[in-house]
Amino acid sequence: MTESYYAGVYWPGRPEPVETYARRAEAMFQRLASTDPSLATWYEQGRSREAALNSRFTPDARSLSQLFTKKKYQIGEGEISFAAWNGRADDSSVVNFSCGSPVAGTVDLCVWAPAAQGIHSVAEVSQVLVSMILAWEPDWGVFTSDEHRDTLSESGDVGAFIGWVTYFSRHRGPVPSLPGSVRTEPVEDKGTLVILTPERFTLANPEHVALAEEVRERLDRAGLLNPIGTAP
C-alpha cells in the first residue's frame, strides 16, 4: 500500500484582519522556501495546470493582502480560504488554509499536501511543520498519512490522535514521559513536537502502529488529546 502524507495545523476560529493573515502567510512561505527549493515558487490554483501556471504570485504580505480580497477567496465576513500550488509536475505540493471563522466551535486550519516522493526525512518533515506552527500559532498540528488518520475512526478528530510528528501548543499542557525511542523537541516558546520514529512512519510496520498506540494512551491520560475547540 502506498500511503499519502500531509501536514496540518489547527486552531479554534480566530478572526483577524486580512493584513494579519497576509503577514502570517508570508512568514510561512518564507520559511517553507528555506526548507526546500521546490517550496520557493507558488501559483494560485486554477481549473487547469495551464491556468494555474499563468497565476504565479509573489508570497509577500502586500501581494497576499491583495489576493485575499478577491471574491473567490472570501467565504464570509472576515473569513478567507486560499490554496497555492508550487507548479512542479514531478514534485507537486499544495498549501491551503482557511481562517477567520467567527462561528463558535469552528476550526481554522492550514494544510500542506506534498508529493509522496518529496518526503525524504523526519528532519525535513519537522521543518515544514515548524514553518506552519510559527506562522499560524495553532493549538495542535500533525504530519502523518491519510491512511493512518483514517484507521483511527472517531479518534481521528483533529487534536485527538498521534501522527509521525505531532505538535502540542504549550497551553494544552505539558507532554508526559514517553517511551525512550520517542523524541520531543521544543518549538521556541510555543509548544512541543513529539516525533515517533526517525524513519518514515507507516501502517505497514506493526511496530510503528503499536508505538503510536502506546504514546496515544499516555498523552490521553495526560489530557492532551482533546479535539480542537473543546475544553481540556
Protein Blocks (a to p, Z undefined) as FASTA:
>chain_A
ZZddddddddddddddfklmmmmmmmmmmmmmmmomklmbccdddfbfklmmmmcccdbf
klmmmmmmpmklpmbghiacddddehiaklcccddddehiabghiacdddddddfklpmb
fklmmmmmmmmmmmnopabdcdddfklmmmnmmmlpghiaccfbdcddfklopcddddfk
lccddehjlbccddfbfbdcdfklmklmmmmmmmmmmmmmnopagcehiaZZ
